[in-house]
Amino acid sequence: MKILPDWHEPYYNCAAAYGLMDKKDDMLGMLKKAVELRSELKTTARKDDRFEKYYEDPDFVEIVGTED
């Protein structure tokens, strides 16, 4: 992320890893940054099994929105 700070993938993958480790605040921070860099990730995150336990979480929904 230091080398390519505007590349969305490292942020998204870190968000997924933090989510799986039950580190919600870290997950939300990384996911927010990933979505800021590439808004299409909202849809991806809503369907990504790695975020399944957060699908109904209001903080998660605030970042990714609801189904289009």
N, C-alpha and C positions, 0 to 999 in steps of 0.2 A: 504494500500500500504506500510505502514511502517512495518507491521508484515510480509507480504509476498511480498517483492519488485520484485521478479521475476515471479509473477503470472500475466498473461496478462489481465484477465477479468476486474479487477477494472479500468485499464487504458482505455480499450476499452469502457466500460460503461460510464466512465467520458467523454471520447471523444464524444460519442453520445449525452450526456446531454449538453455539451458545444456547440455542433453543433446546437442543438435545441434552445439554448438560444442565438444564433448568436454571440457566442464568438469564432470566427474562429481561432485566434492565440492559444488560450488554447486548442481548439479541435485538432488542428494540432499537438501540442506538445504531448498530450496524445495519439493520434492515432499513431504517430511515435514510441513512446515507446512501445505501444501494439504490433505493427508490428515487431519491433526489437525482442520482446520476442517470438512472434509466427507469422511467415511469412504467414501462411495460412489466417490470418485475412485480408490480402490484398483483396482476393476474397470476403470474407464476407462483408467488408466495401463497396466494389463496388456495392453490391446488397442490402445493408441495407437501407431501406426507410428513416431512421433517418438522413442519409447523402445525401439524394437526391439533395438538393439544392447545394451541392458541387461536384456532379458528374463531371461537366465540369471545375471545378476550377483547374487551373494549379498547385497550391500548394498541393491540395488534390491528384491529379493524380500523382504528383511526389512521394508521399508516397505510394500509393496503386497500381500504374501502370495502365495499360489498360487491357482490357479483354484478357484472355489467348487464 
